C-alpha cells in the first residue's frame, strides 16, 4: 500500500510527522492501529502512514533509529 492509497484513512491516532519511526511503531502498537494520521507543527493533517510502510523502512540497509516519518513518506 502506498502513501496515496492509504490516504483515504481519516480516523486514527494522530502523531507529529517529525516523529521517529521507532516511536511511531510504539504508538501504533499501543493504539492497536495499522496506520497513523500525520500532522505538522500547526496540527494540520499532512497524510497517513501505514504499518507496512514503517516495516519496509526498517528493512532498508540505511535505516537508523533516527529516521523520521517525514523521511519515509517524503512530506515537506
C-alpha positions in Angstrom: 0.0 0.0 0.0 1.4 3.4 -1.0 1.1 6.7 0.9 -1.5 7.9 -1.6 -3.5 4.6 -1.4 -3.6 4.9 2.4 -4.7 8.5 2.4 -8.4 7.5 2.5 -8.0 6.8 6.2 -9.3 9.8 8.1 -9.6 8.5 11.6 -6.9 7.0 13.8 -4.1 8.1 16.2 -2.6 11.4 15.2 1.1 12.0 15.5 3.6 14.6 14.5 5.2 14.0 11.1 8.7 14.6 12.5 8.4 11.7 15.0 10.9 8.8 14.6 9.8 5.6 13.0 10.6 3.7 16.3 8.3 6.0 18.4 5.6 5.8 15.7 5.7 2.0 15.8 5.3 2.1 19.6 2.3 4.4 19.3 0.8 2.3 16.6 1.2 -0.9 18.7 -0.2 0.8 21.8 -3.2 2.1 19.8 -3.7 -1.3 18.0 -3.9 0.5 14.8 -2.5 -0.3 11.3 -2.0 3.4 10.4 -1.2 6.8 11.9 -2.6 10.2 10.8 0.4 12.6 10.3 0.1 16.2 11.4 2.5 19.1 11.2 3.6 21.7 13.7 0.2 23.5 13.3 -1.7 20.3 13.8 -2.7 20.3 10.1 -3.1 16.8 8.6 -0.2 16.0 6.3 -1.1 12.4 5.4 -1.2 8.9 6.7 1.4 6.2 7.2 0.8 2.5 7.5 2.5 -0.3 9.4 3.6 -1.8 6.1 5.4 1.5 5.2 7.1 1.6 8.6 8.1 -2.1 8.3 9.5 -1.6 4.8 11.5 1.5 6.0 13.1 -0.5 8.9 14.1 -3.2 6.4 16.3 -0.9 4.3 20.1 -1.1 4.8 20.4 2.6 5.5 17.8 2.6 8.3 18.8 4.0 11.7 16.7 4.8 14.8 16.9 8.5 13.8 14.7 8.1 10.7 11.6 10.3 10.9 8.2 9.8 9.4 8.9 12.7 7.1 11.8 10.8 5.7 9.6 7.7 5.0 6.7 9.5 3.3 8.6 12.4 1.8 6.4 15.1 3.3 7.8 18.6 3.2 
